[in-house]
Amino acid sequence: MSGLNPDWTIELGREWSPGIGSLGANDFSIYTVDAKTGWIGCAAMPQSEVAKLLVEAPKAGLTAASAHDIAAQLVGDAADAKLGADSVDYESTMLMAALGITKTKTFELGVSQGAGSMAGHWVYIVYRTASGEYVGRPAMMKRSQPGLLSPDELRDYAREVIRIDTKVPGTSVGELLNELGGASIWSGLK
């Protein structure tokens, strides 16, 4: 498993037990990046679990906007607490980030380009603005190799997205960040 998932600490989750499904079925990978601190998180699950989240979220009163906002706040809180993969709060953060991503235009576009498949490497970058707000920014990275992105690959990709968001004029995320007074970016992501 370490060959497919280099440099990550692997936790199988509280619900997993031998004989209950295959790790190879985890084709929806969600990564979180806190732009202020550089904290990163990663989780993977089968698309069927994501589909369950999509059904259960409205029952719990979560709208697209609230899921997105809650996910951004949880990622910021997880970064501040330096949560590890063995924490229940980490698992909740990653599930909310997955749900938050599914409620975006980026997700709709990625799924439509993937012939209806939700499989892929979904990245949720959270900016913290000068005004104290959290801005969640979804992205999708296409990659044909199996397994997770390495932490270095994730940081390289996040660095490029952050560069576009903060340096390229006219991007919607960049304009929002400017309206909110700019964002704090960790030196390793600049």
CORTA-V441807 format. One record per residue. N is the residue number from 0. OMEGA is omega in degrees with one decimal (* if undefined). Layout:
n:N omega:OMEGA
n:N omega:OMEGA
//
This chain:
n:0 omega:-178.7
n:1 omega:176.7
n:2 omega:178.3
n:3 omega:-173.4
n:4 omega:-173.2
n:5 omega:171.4
n:6 omega:175.5
n:7 omega:168.6
n:8 omega:-174.4
n:9 omega:171.7
n:10 omega:-176.0
n:11 omega:177.0
n:12 omega:-175.8
n:13 omega:-175.0
n:14 omega:-173.3
n:15 omega:170.9
n:16 omega:-177.7
n:17 omega:178.9
n:18 omega:-179.6
n:19 omega:176.5
n:20 omega:-176.0
n:21 omega:175.4
n:22 omega:178.4
n:23 omega:179.1
n:24 omega:-178.9
n:25 omega:-174.1
n:26 omega:175.1
n:27 omega:-179.9
n:28 omega:179.1
n:29 omega:179.6
n:30 omega:175.9
n:31 omega:178.4
n:32 omega:172.2
n:33 omega:-174.5
n:34 omega:-177.5
n:35 omega:-173.2
n:36 omega:-175.5
n:37 omega:178.9
n:38 omega:177.7
n:39 omega:175.6
n:40 omega:-178.1
n:41 omega:173.4
n:42 omega:177.0
n:43 omega:-179.3
n:44 omega:174.9
n:45 omega:177.4
n:46 omega:-179.9
n:47 omega:177.1
n:48 omega:176.9
n:49 omega:178.2
n:50 omega:176.8
n:51 omega:177.2
n:52 omega:-178.3
n:53 omega:178.7
n:54 omega:-174.3
n:55 omega:-175.7
n:56 omega:179.7
n:57 omega:177.8
n:58 omega:179.2
n:59 omega:177.9
n:60 omega:-179.7
n:61 omega:174.6
n:62 omega:178.0
n:63 omega:-178.1
n:64 omega:-177.6
n:65 omega:178.5
n:66 omega:-179.6
n:67 omega:-179.4
n:68 omega:179.8
n:69 omega:179.5
n:70 omega:-179.6
n:71 omega:179.2
n:72 omega:-179.0
n:73 omega:177.7
n:74 omega:177.2
n:75 omega:178.6
n:76 omega:179.1
n:77 omega:178.4
n:78 omega:180.0
n:79 omega:-179.7
n:80 omega:-177.0
n:81 omega:-177.5
n:82 omega:174.7
n:83 omega:-175.4
n:84 omega:-179.1
n:85 omega:-177.1
n:86 omega:174.3
n:87 omega:178.6
n:88 omega:176.4
n:89 omega:179.7
n:90 omega:178.0
n:91 omega:178.6
n:92 omega:-177.6
n:93 omega:177.3
n:94 omega:179.4
n:95 omega:175.9
n:96 omega:177.1
n:97 omega:179.0
n:98 omega:179.0
n:99 omega:179.4
n:100 omega:-177.0
n:101 omega:-178.1
n:102 omega:-176.6
n:103 omega:174.5
n:104 omega:178.0
n:105 omega:179.6
n:106 omega:178.7
n:107 omega:-179.6
n:108 omega:179.6
n:109 omega:179.1
n:110 omega:-179.8
n:111 omega:177.3
n:112 omega:178.9
n:113 omega:178.6
n:114 omega:176.4
n:115 omega:-179.7
n:116 omega:175.4
n:117 omega:-177.3
n:118 omega:176.7
n:119 omega:179.0
n:120 omega:-176.7
n:121 omega:-175.3
n:122 omega:179.6
n:123 omega:-179.5
n:124 omega:179.8
n:125 omega:175.2
n:126 omega:172.5
n:127 omega:-172.9
n:128 omega:177.8
n:129 omega:179.7
n:130 omega:176.6
n:131 omega:179.7
n:132 omega:175.8
n:133 omega:177.7
n:134 omega:177.1
n:135 omega:-176.5
n:136 omega:179.5
n:137 omega:174.5
n:138 omega:176.5
n:139 omega:178.1
n:140 omega:176.2
n:141 omega:177.8
n:142 omega:-174.9
n:143 omega:-178.1
n:144 omega:177.1
n:145 omega:177.0
n:146 omega:-177.8
n:147 omega:168.3
n:148 omega:173.5
n:149 omega:176.0
n:150 omega:178.4
n:151 omega:177.1
n:152 omega:179.2
n:153 omega:-179.9
n:154 omega:178.1
n:155 omega:179.4
n:156 omega:179.3
n:157 omega:178.9
n:158 omega:179.8
n:159 omega:178.3
n:160 omega:179.6
n:161 omega:177.8
n:162 omega:179.4
n:163 omega:-177.9
n:164 omega:-172.7
n:165 omega:-175.4
n:166 omega:-177.3
n:167 omega:-178.8
n:168 omega:172.2
n:169 omega:177.2
n:170 omega:-177.2
n:171 omega:179.1
n:172 omega:178.7
n:173 omega:178.7
n:174 omega:178.0
n:175 omega:179.3
n:176 omega:178.0
n:177 omega:178.2
n:178 omega:-177.0
n:179 omega:174.6
n:180 omega:-179.8
n:181 omega:-177.8
n:182 omega:174.7
n:183 omega:-179.3
n:184 omega:176.3
n:185 omega:-175.6
n:186 omega:179.7
n:187 omega:178.1
n:188 omega:179.5
n:189 omega:*
//
